[in-house]
Amino acid sequence: MTIPQGRRSSTFTRLLRHGFTDPSTAERLLGSDALAPVAEDTVLLDALAATADPDLALLGLVRLAEAEPEEERQRLLSTVVTAKPLRDRLLGVLGASEALGDHLARHPQDWRALAIYESADLHPGVEEFTRGLADATDPDSLRVAYRRCLLSIAARDVCGTIDVAETAAELADLATATLRAALRIAEAAAPEDAARCRLAVIAMGKCGGHELNYVSDVDVIFVAEPADSGEADEAPALQAANRLAAHLMRICSETTVEGTIWPVDANLRPEGRNGPLVRTLSSHLAYYQRWAKTWEFQALLKARPVAGDAELGAAYIETIAPLVWQAAERDNFVPDVQKMRRRVVDTIPAHEIERELKLGPGGLRDVEFAVQLLQLVHGRSDPSLRSGTTLDALAALAAGGYVGRTDAAQLDEAYRFLRSMEHRIQLYRLRRTHLVPEGEADLRRLGRSLGLRTEPVVALNRAWRRHAGVVRRLHEKLFYRPLLDAVAQLAPGEARLSTEAARERLVALGYDDPSDALRHLEALASGVSRKAAIQRTLLPVLLGWFADSADPDAGLLNFRKVSDALGQTPWYLRLLRDEGAAAENLARVLSAGRLAPDLLMRAPEAVALLGDVRGLEPRGRAQLEQEVLAAVRRSDNAEHAVAVARGVRRRELFRTAAGDLIGSYGTEESPAEADPGALVDRVGSALSDLNAATLAGTLRAVVRDGWGDTLPTRFTVIGMGRFGGHEQGYGSDADVLFVHEPREGVDEQEAAKAANRVVAELRRLLEIPSADPPLVIDPDLRPEGKTGPLVRTLASYAAYYRRWSQVWEAQALLRAEPVAGDDELGARFIELVDPLRYPADGLGEDAAREIRRLKARMESERLPRGADPTLHTKLGRGGLSDVEWTVQLLQMRHGAAEPGLRTTSTRPALAAAVAAGLLPAEEAAMLDEAWVLATRVRNAVMLVRGRPGDTFPSDGRELAAVARYLGYEPGHVGDMLDDYRRTTRRARAVVDEVFYGAGAH
């Protein structure tokens, strides 16, 4: 049948909307004979759309229907469109697992197994699975029965009927039942061996911990005894048990047309693969008492009898358990465990480490190692910690106070997410893997299977990075307390690290100079003083926050400096101890770069601002001016007054920088802000207001010292550039114009002389070398530039602009705004320049062409030699200049007609251009995103290096600190640079269209 073109197009659109990536194939399959009775049913299409991979689910359904006899096919299709729970389970499995789709195509009758345990309250255990495997009499029938049971678990998993922990527990129960069935088959094949021995199967690893994967080696240990306890010679019984154990392993591990159940791995036994497969209980005990390594006791933490002789299995656990909980008393216990972890990481191929979900940094094994270490340390005296299940043990550690509840909750959430990822990756083809796939289709299916339906690939990668970052940070944080054992006397009985082990730990946690770090810890934590006691309490947490930064060494060093300066001050220690946010805020600020710590070191008492996040909110201009002017009134002379004003500015710079860092990084009590634009706006406005208040106070002090209450000429300061636009960064100069107007009866020369004296004294006082950062005044945007007079009368400005003004000067005036001095004179200056910057008839084409020519010349001539144009924030592709010139061109063209464009700030002007229909919202969003990002990079560079810069730092640690400020987790500097290039490339495309291209007309 030929489908009309219009209808075909409609069908394609509909299939795409329902999540199909291959609508041609989907249309063909929906029209196949196998689905003919239900092909037009919208319920089916909607149900397919809800799966992880609608294309895969549809193909699996067609294969299943084709494999069924005609009568059973009708029953299947009827179920698919009428029985929602069963339909969701069947299609959910088919859309998530190609391997289980293959199984159903070979064994179509098995789809009925999905009707079992329909109630959410019913959870099968070992006994139910044992009944499901009862008819298996040979390896192939066991494999088929195993897949049938697995089908029921997978269906409830993908539909959300059971959570990831319940899924893992059921998989472990199914493994237990399967080991019992395999042992039964092995014993039936060799009844004489079965009669000669008692054999117990001890599950280890994830099976023992009741947290198995879909496809994982099932780790076991075999223990055996003669059937006759009076038999003197154990050898015949051990030989029989060895044959049974080997046969059990073959049944589960061999591959046939029905696939493999899973490999049974006995390499955790004493002496590993070189040791005998089966030992007696006394032989096991002798080995563990004399020869076992620390990691072997760690592995035994999850030991659980699962098959064979139950009494012998219980005896094994009872005998071995005391040795497990004494392991923490062994020499070098903690270093051994850490070394084991490092050895595992070192075995990962370099090209896979970023995709390694289990063993890589921030992976599942980090959680498991951290939990197991704490269990082994504290489980000696607290039996509540002895669970073999990671999440149960983590909950017990939190309940007992061994792990912070917030840390435990974050680890729990991250571990569940990572295990869910692992489950869904393995479920697809039922293959043992822990690598996150690279293909777009695989990532899309994986993301959708986890409920991420909007941009599943992007959302998956973001969530994965976030959870892996949480795991990495908290995994390390849990080990900080023992570091203090190396340098301070703590309560006896605590696990103690040697100095060398502490150095290794510090290196692993990111410290470049562990010896210096230990000296700082010793200075901070040793002794019996109240200060040392409080700092011993704080340091494990602070060290975690320092390690979360790009420069832990600097954080610890700066903390020691602040503590040396304020440690004897009662309020300081009380602040850190009692104010929940203060300690974390301080750690974030001290380890984030040079600017904020430098500001703090010059006046350590400013640490008091960190006690409350609200204390870090920038103060308004009116409030700042009031404080500065009050200080001027109290001062005896201008130098003293300006020194006080600059001290206020230093404190407020610290307040703004600290608030910015904490807003960007986030803390436990104040999560990172979701809107980078809001941070940029707040910082730009705060710094501009602060500099305006400082200028106002300095101007008042200069006038008072030189002329008393009244200057011979009215005087105002016009902010230009980022200053006038309320967009200043930490490294910005204050671009200004100076305007004066002689008072009535005052000679013009006298007025000009007074105005120039004011300007000279303003600049001198604000730039005098001192402990406070200077406020550099830049008047180069004045008429005639550097060669023109520093200050002019309003009439002189009017004459100049009337006769000589160039288009670039009118463009510069778009940001002109009074910031200090005579308000009325400032308002008249704005009235004067409004017709220039917002021409009544718009911008002529010649003027627009001149602006484009100037911009092109600037791009070619002003970019520093050797600078990467894709990474230069000001002059580079899609950077600040690109965005600002584009916006300013729109302002000059349309500002007279569109009041919303008459703003000195870039982002509001962009929004106004969208509102006026001058720029599509999508293109404006690209420009805005690039401008915000470039501004944040410039601010980050200043915060990190303590000096301004327009490009990313070349130093690796500084670059990592910039990445951290921008929200990237450790190890993702490359992502930051890629994201910057992508964002600015998209913005440049808009600039090319709107500024240079057809859109500019």
Disulfide bonds with the S-S distance in Angstrom:
none
